[in-house]
Amino acid sequence: MNAALLLAWLAASAAATVAGPEALGYQRAAVEAGQWWRLVTGGFVHTNAAHWALDLGALVLLLALARRSTRSALLVTLPLLATTTMLGEHLLLRHAWAVGLSGALHGLALLLAADRRQAPVVRLVGVLAVAKVLAELVSGPAAATAALIGAPVLVSQHALGLAAGLLFAAAGAAFGLGLRPGRYAPQASA
């Protein structure tokens, strides 16, 4: 199941990136004109191959650090976090456009760190994600990253992703949901 979900993400994201930000990326004017689906597809579009590879690398790192039993849940949660982050962009911020999964990936790191069953290093990754975003909010993103992806880094997307991850963790705790083992994986037969 994990491999199938990861391959589905790779295929969708690669296809969306090839289609380009103009076709599928979040664009405020297009969403306001009724193209609400851009709130869903925007996270899967990237400015270029380097941007796509950065997000893929972060996803693979988070999956590698996560307990095996929660990896499918992470892959199922990722599009929900991405859509929540783009919705937050639309409702709270005024950027004309946004693409990429980095905001959702920051939220995924925080959500993963909130799971008490994860290894201590995973909690450290969550703390580092928060510290990175705070540093970016204070001193701005790395210019090298903007040059690499060919676009400005929207630090506000990273902050929105953290907020979405926190919201998902709180909802999981309140309603008994969350990254439970086996929730999205096939059950072994006896």
LINJONOR-V804401 format. One line per field, one symbol per residue. ss: DSSP state (a for helix, b for strand, c for the rest). phi: phi as a letter, one per 20 degrees, with the letter a starting at -180 (. if undefined). burial: I if it has 24 or more other C-alpha atoms within 12 Angstrom, else O. A space follows every 10 residues. Layout:
ss = ???
phi = ???
burial = ???
This chain:
ss = caaaaaaaaa aaaaaaaaac aaaacbbaaa aacccccaaa aaaaccccaa aaaaaaaaaa aaaaaccaaa aaaaaaaaaa aaaaaaaaaa aaccccbbcc caaaaaaaaa aaaaccccca aaaaaaaaaa aaaaaaaaac ccaaaaaaac ccccaaaaaa aaaaaaaaaa aaaaaccccc cccccccccc
phi = .gfffffffg fffffffffn gfecffcgff ffeoeffffe egfeecfaff ffffffffff fffffffgfd fffffffgff ffffffffgf eddcffbabo dfffffffff ffffefeffg ffffffffff fffffffedn ffffffffem afeegfffff ffffffffff ffffdmeoef fmfddfefef
burial = OIOOOIOOII OIIIOIIOOI IIIIIIIIOO IOOOOOOIII IIIIIIIIOO IIIOIIOIII OIIOIIIIII IIIIIIIIII IIIIIIIIII OOOOOOIIII IIIIIIIIII IIIIIOOIOO OIIOIIOOII OIIOOOOOOO OOOOOOOOIO OIIIIIIIII IIIIIIIIIO OOOOOOOIII OOOOOOOOOO
